[in-house]
């Protein structure tokens, strides 16, 4: 029994670390959807770009962890603004299916563009700080897991403050509630949407750097599966709801860790998509979402 409890707690720690990264990516999905009702399937590739920006900052610029993650977030924010301006803004009034296809096209462009520029070979992410292992009773926790969790909590807290207590955040909430009314009140819709893409992209980039630090390996296709799983996390929590993305990411990470630890790592991806099927069948609005009737 003690052995089972120790293994359970160990997998819980691993799952929270993984789920924190899913939550950072899911926040971008849910913010963009909340503003313009767009599922940005290129968001996982922004996470990949962030990892490469962090890799460049540490290997070429010689930056330490905190400056490197800030540099990656800033570069990814600019990339998000450019993608929104070039790919999505001209399609804003197009049918939903056209915008969805555009998002998929942008995803492939980023993936294979990076393969062209940096080669498809995985790169070894440098150790930005020495690995330290802490034995807490039967549990084993390393400083990388602690850094991931603390970084994620700080970034989520900063985002919550921006959305709830700043002028830009109030504008974002106004546009999310009623874009036409917000425009009539003098809010610059284009600027709000660009800000949303910048914030979401910066958070995804932070997740990319944290994954690079944790797994010590990055590649141009690394954003495909985490991007899809982060979308599952956003749907699970209630897409368009920021606390829902955080909760959904943590739950998904813990479920994956438990399946890997107690069943088989082969089924961890199946578990994530099983959760998506269940939530769509029984509560399509997500855990924190409310059913809203739409007149069509």
Helices and strands as residue ranges (DSSP letters): H 2-36, H 43-59, H 65-83, I 84-88, G 89-91, H 96-118, E 123-124, E 133-136, E 139-142, H 143-165, H 167-177, H 179-184, H 189-215, E 217-218, H 223-237, H 242-262, G 265-267, H 268-282
